[in-house]
């Protein structure tokens, strides 16, 4: 990431005063704990896998083809030293791979962006997309969704010395970055219709625009902004509390896939046995100073 300095005490104090958790200052994930959790994940029996054409094809191929990201500190970050992806999304994907393929499960990774997630599924380039992928009616017309497995709302990120923007209510007339292909543009149209919206292709490009003062604020999923702050982005802070409707993160599959029922059963299993809560604590809670494990979202 481009903004690497340690969180300034003033920004941290403002965040705490606003009711936000005390944010960890570039705290790396506990890799041994993460790896051990994945290695202890459940494994489906042969009959369970055989009940799903989608899962059976993956077991026959011997590899789970994952569409994801590798630059999200809390959700899916590549460790260049050992070549491993770690984070909440990465953990769910690796646990699912183990559930289908057993110990030593192989994952073939394809990088996706907000604008390419549907296409890689439509083109059968991946078996699933797991990348903080919000479930929306428009997307559900093109792909199928398992889950949700996580919930979020929108948030506002500003420079640490910006006291003019205290919440989304202060964005009128301001230059506001968001990601093309994400839910950001619709959220801004509803909650800050007078903002001057600038769309960027990636999360990093939007962060860079804020760092370089080409925009006044960046609006996207609150959890992604926590992710940026968890890296030690010392010249930025959250402005106000999360807002807007609950964002439901789903696991994207090809339209018509019978994998939805299979993945939903897997998600219910890791919620019930405590794996979901332990993964949240390792990937997010310990990194952002949050001690209260959220209740997992209900799965249809």
C-alpha positions, 0 to 999 in steps of 0.5 A, a space after each residue: 500500500 502507498 500510505 505506510 506511516 503509523 497511525 497518528 495519535 490524533 487520528 486514533 483518538 478521533 476514531 475511538 471518540 467516534 465509537 470506532 475500535 482502537 485500530 491496530 497499527 499495521 499488525 500482521 496476521 498470526 500466520 501460524 494460527 491461521 494455517 493451523 485453523 485451516 488445517 483443522 477444518 472439516 472435510 466432507 465425506 464422499 457421499 456429501 461431495 457426490 450429492 453436488 455436481 459442482 463439488 464432484 467436478 472440483 474433486 475430480 479436477 483435484 483443484 479449486 479454481 478461486 477468483 479472488 484478490 491478493 491485496 486486501 490486508 484483512 480479507 486476502 493478502 499474499 505473503 510473498 515470502 511463502 506464497 500463501 494468501 491469508 485473511 478472512 476471505 482467503 480462510 473461507 476459500 481454503 477451508 472450502 477447498 479442504 472441505 471438498 478436496 481434503 488435506 493438502 487441497 490445491 487452490 488455483 488463483 485468478 485475480 479479479 476486480 469489482 468489474 470482472 467478477 461476473 465475467 470470470 464466472 460466466 466464462 467458466 474461468 473459476 469455480 467461485 468468486 470470494 472477494 468481498 462480493 456484495 449480493 445485489 439484484 443486478 449481480 444475481 441476474 448474472 451469477 448465483 450467490 451462496 451465503 451471505 458469509 459476512 456483512 458490512 455497511 458503507 464508510 467514509 475515509 478522509 485525510 487525518 487533518 480533514 475536519 470538514 467531513 465528519 460523516 457522509 452528511 458532509 459530502 455535498 460538493 466534495 470530490 468523492 472517490 469510489 470503485 467502479 463496479 462496486 455498490 459505492 456509486 449507488 450508495 453515494 447517489 442515495 446518501 450523498 447525491 450532491 457529492 462529485 463522484 469519481 470512479 476508480 477501477 481498484 481500491 488501491 487507485 482510490 486510496 492513492 487519489 485520497 493520499 494525493 489529495 485529488 479527492 476529498 474522501 473515499 466511500 466504500 465498504 466499511 470493512 475495506 476501509 478498516 482493512 486500509 487502516 489496519 495497514 498503518 495508514 497514518 494520514 487517514 481516518 474514518 469520518 463518522 459511523 458506518 451508514 446505509 443498508 447492510 451489505 451482504 457478502 456472498 460467494 459467487 458461482 455460475 448461474 444455475 450451479 447446484 454448488 449454492 446448496 453445497 456451499 451454504 451447507 458448508 458455511 452453516 457447518 463452520 458457523 456451528 462448530 466455531 470455525 467462523 468465529 475463530 477465523 474472524 478473530 484471527 483475520 480481523 478482530 486481532 488486527 483491528 482491536 475488536 474483541 466482540 465477535 459479530 454474529 454470523 449472517 443468517 444463511 437462507 
